[in-house]
Amino acid sequence: MVDDDRGPANTVEAVERAVSVINALKDLDGAGVTELADYLGMSKSGAHKQLSTLVKTEFVAKHADEYRLCYRFVQMGEYVKTNSPLYQIGAAEVDKLAEKSNYFVYLAAMGQDHAYCLHAAEGKEAVVPNLSVGKQISLHSTAAGKAILAELPEERRSRVLNSPISSPTPNTVSDPEELAAELASIREDGVAFEDEENVPGMRGVGAPIRPEGDRVLGAVGISGPLSLLSDEHFREELPSLVSQTRNFIEVKFSLESRDPFAEGSHIPRDFY
């Protein structure tokens, strides 16, 4: 049996509480002791102790009577991003696709239970959706999210389908059976579509990145307004571009996993 580090027996309550304080300060965009305590259902003394500890460790700063997250998170976020093999290999390909297509292109990475925007690039005609590096990506209403969700192991996919499914727009597929059928088509075709399902007036195409057999690492997605992404362009041309970029990333992942100059290798020395 595989150990589950998220199980109650394997967690520390004090750490969970500190993380909840950090998340609350982000959600509230800063807060005082009373506001934080009320938001989390904590005592004021308990909230103050948590905040004082986070100030001491330089994760939180106090400005007058308000506490806010520190720039230390920027340092840690950059470390996580730049040390990600998916970012190291995929960012350049995303930049190329944005330049070639002129649209907004992004690289999504799958974490433990959520997908996040790892890198984004803007073409000359890009209309930027409500998406930035580090932001969580919806697994059921975005093209890249659906591309990832379709390739997750059945148990994890079912967990998402059996949870409440939000509807950001009237076009969002929120019925579990309908969404499951769409995910099956995505697995077969290798491409996911988003048609005003996450942001009104915006369309998107996504393709999963899975260079390691059955393991999906993330997805590449492209997004643009209805006025530019006409039906033929949206259904035929963009899927081809996105799939090509996905293929480049997967091939580079495979090449990086072994010594390209090993004896008998077919990789030319001037390849890189």
N, C-alpha and C positions, 0 to 999 in steps of 0.2 A: 504494500500500500504506500502511495506517495504521501509524504507529509504535507499538510496544508498549513502554512505559516499564518493564514488568516483565521484559523479556528480560535474560539474563545480561550482554549487552554494554552495557546501559544502566543497570546498578546499580553501587553502590559497596559493596564488601565491609565497610568499616568501619562504614557506616551500617546495613547489614543486621545486623552483630554487635551494635551498640548497641540496635537494636530487639529483637533476641532476648533481650538482657539485661533490657530493660524488661518484655517479656512473661513472662520467667521469674520476675522479682520479683513480678509479679501472680499467676502460677500458684502460686508457693510461699508467697505471703502474707508476703514478706520473707525474706531469707536472708543468711547470712554468706558470706565470700569462698570458703571451701572448699566449702560446699553448692552455691553457684552454679556454681563451676567444675566440680564433678562432674555437676551437672544438665545443663550445656551442653557438656561434654566439652572444656573449655578448661583452659589452665594457670592456676595460682593468680595468677601475675603478670599474665597477660592479663586475668583477671577483675577483679583489683584496679585495673588501669589504666582499664578500662571504668567501673567503679563510681566511681572518683575523678573521672573526667571528668563523669559524670552528676551527682555531688554538686556539682561546681563550677558546672555550668550550672543547678542548682536543680531538676533533675528527680527526684533521689533524695536522701534524707536518711539519715544514719547515726545509729543509736541503739545505743550500746554497741558490740557487734560485729555488729550486724545492719543491713542496708540495706533501706530501704523506699521505695516511690514517694511523691512529694511532692504537696502540695495543688495544685501548679501544673497538674496534669492536670485538676483540677476546673475551673479557670479556662478551660483550653483546650477542655474538653468542653462547657462552657456556651456558649462562643463558637461552636463548631461547631453546636450544637443551635439556639440562638436566631437564628443567621444562616441557618438552613435555611428556604427558602420553604415546604417541606412542613410544617415545624413551625409556622411563622407562620400558615399557613392552616388546617392540619388540627387543631391542638391544641384549639381552641375547639369544633370539631365533635365531637371525641372526648369532651370534657367533657359536652357536651349529651347525647350518646348514653348515657353512663354514668348521668347523672341520669334520663334517660327510661326506661332499661331496668332500672336498679338493679344492673347487673352490672359486671364488670371489663372495661374497654375499653382498647385500646392501638393506637398508631400505629406501624407498622413502616416503616423506610426501607431501601431497597436500596443497598448500597455497591458496591464494586468486585466482590467475590465473595461477600459475606455480607450478611444482613439484620440490622438492629439495632432494638431498641425505642427509639423517639424520644420517645414521650410515653405516659403511662398515666393512667387516671382510675378511681376506685372508686365504684360506686353503693352504695346502702344495704345491699344484700344481696350485695355482692361477696365472692367467695372468691378471694384473690389467688394465682395460680399462681407457680411459681418463675421470675418474670419481673420485671425492673426496668429503668428507663431506662438505656440504654447496653449492655444485655446482648444478646449475639448470639442471633438467633432461628433455629431449625431450619427449613430450607426444605422438608423433606419430612414433618415430623411435627406441625407447627402449622398452624392454619387460615390465618393471615396469610402464613406462609411458603409454603404450597402455592399460595395465590392469586398470590403474586409469581412463584414458580417456573413456574407455568403460562404466564405472559405473557412470560417471558424469551425472547430470541432462541434459536432452535433449537440453535445451537452451544453456548451457555452452559448451556442446559437439559440437553443431552446430556452435558456435562461432569459435571454433578451426578449424573445417572442412571448414568453409567459409573464413578463413584467408589464406594468402600465406603459402604453405607447402613446406618446404625446403627438399632437397635430399642430405644428407651427403654422401651417397654411391649410386651406380647404383641400388642396391637392395631395396632402400627405397620406401615404398608405398606412393606416393605423390598425386595420383589421389583421390579426395574426395569421389567419389562413391565407389571405390575399398576399401578405408580405412574404410568407413562406414560399408561396408559388413563384413570386418574383425572384426570390433568392435562388431558387432552383434553376431558373432561367439564366441568372447571372453566372452560376457555376458552370453551366453548359456553354454559354457564349463567351465568358471571360471579360465581360464589360457590363458596367452598371450605369443606369441613367437616372437623372434627377430632373424632373420637369415641374418647376415651381413648387416643389415639395418642402423646401427649407426656407427660401426667401421668395416672395412674390416677384414675378417678372424675371427670375433667373433660372437658367438651365445648367446642367452639368453632366459630365461623363467621367467615369472612374474605372480603373483597372487594378486588380489586386497584385501585390508583389509577394511572390512566394518562391524564392530561389532555393529553399531548403526542403524540397519535397512537399509534404502536407502542411508545413508550418507557414502561415501567412504573417509577414512582418509588417505590412502596411499597404498603402495604395497611393497611386498618383491620380490626381483629379484635375479637371479643367472646368472653368466656370465662366459664363457670360450671359448677357441679357438676351431676351427673346428676339429683340430687333436684329441682332447679329447672328444668333444661332437658329437659322431657319431649319425646317424639318430635314431636308436632305443633308445639309451641313452638319446638323446635330446628330442624325442617326447613322451617317455613313462616313463622312470625312473625319470628324473629330474622334470617333472610336478608333479609327485607323492610326491617327497620330498618337493618341494616348496609349494604345497597345504597343506601338513601336517604342515609345519611351519606357514603358514597363519592361519590355523585352531587353532593352539596353541595360537597364538597372540590374535585372536578373542575371544577365550574362556577365556583367562586371563583377557581381557578387560571386559567381562561380569561379571566375578567373582569379579574384583576390584570395580565394580560399586555398589556393595551392601556389607553389613556386612556379612562375611562368617560364623560368629558365632551367627547370629541372631537365635531366637527361631524357631525351625522347620527346620533349615537349614540342608541340606544333606551333607555339606562340612565337612570332617573330620578335627579335630583340628590340625593334623600334616600335613595338605596339603601343607602349605606354608613353 
